[in-house]
Amino acid sequence: MKSFNILLRSINDVKDFVNIVNKYDFDVDLTSGRYVVDAKSIMGIFSLDLSKPIRVDVHTDDCDKFCDDIKNFLV
């Protein structure tokens, strides 16, 4: 598992992030405060506080391509 922080600044950022995550078979969770949501759920992401960085937990050891795809969102 690998963890890092992202920042989703707009509705388009959320949409683009979900589209990227949905291309992969492994699980990805987002954590904001005490809330954890599935990163493949656009409604779940909108329930988080998007004004602060969000922790991403990638549940695989082979996530180099994924990390490269979301580099624009990294904090």
C-alpha positions in Angstrom: 0.0 0.0 0.0 1.2 3.5 -0.8 -0.2 6.8 0.7 0.2 10.4 -0.4 -1.8 13.7 -0.4 -3.8 15.3 -3.3 -5.7 18.5 -3.7 -8.9 18.6 -5.8 -9.5 22.3 -6.6 -12.5 22.1 -8.8 -15.4 20.0 -10.0 -13.4 19.2 -13.2 -10.5 18.0 -11.0 -12.8 15.6 -9.2 -14.3 14.3 -12.5 -10.8 13.8 -14.0 -9.5 12.1 -10.9 -12.4 9.7 -10.8 -12.0 8.9 -14.5 -8.3 8.1 -13.9 -9.0 5.9 -10.8 -11.7 3.9 -12.6 -9.2 2.7 -15.2 -7.4 0.6 -12.5 -8.5 -2.7 -10.9 -7.1 -2.1 -7.5 -8.8 -0.3 -4.6 -8.1 3.4 -3.8 -9.4 5.1 -0.7 -9.6 8.8 0.1 -9.4 9.9 3.7 -10.3 13.4 5.0 -10.5 13.7 8.8 -12.3 10.7 10.1 -14.1 10.0 6.8 -12.9 7.3 4.3 -14.5 7.0 0.9 -13.9 4.9 -2.2 -12.0 7.0 -4.8 -14.1 5.5 -7.6 -17.2 7.2 -6.1 -17.8 10.7 -7.3 -20.6 11.2 -4.8 -18.3 10.0 -2.0 -15.6 12.4 -3.0 -18.1 15.3 -2.9 -19.0 14.4 0.7 -15.4 15.2 1.7 -13.9 18.6 2.7 -12.3 19.5 -0.7 -10.7 22.7 0.7 -8.0 20.7 2.4 -5.5 18.1 1.1 -7.0 14.6 1.0 -4.9 11.4 1.8 -4.9 8.8 -1.0 -4.4 5.1 0.0 -3.5 2.9 -2.9 -4.0 -0.8 -2.1 -1.4 -2.3 -4.4 2.4 -2.4 -4.6 2.5 -1.7 -8.3 1.1 1.8 -8.6 3.8 3.6 -10.6 1.6 4.2 -13.6 -1.3 5.3 -11.4 1.0 7.8 -9.5 2.2 9.1 -12.8 -1.4 9.6 -14.1 -2.4 11.6 -11.0 0.7 13.7 -10.6 -1.2 16.9 -11.4 -3.2 16.5 -8.2 -0.3 15.8 -5.9 0.4 18.2 -3.1 
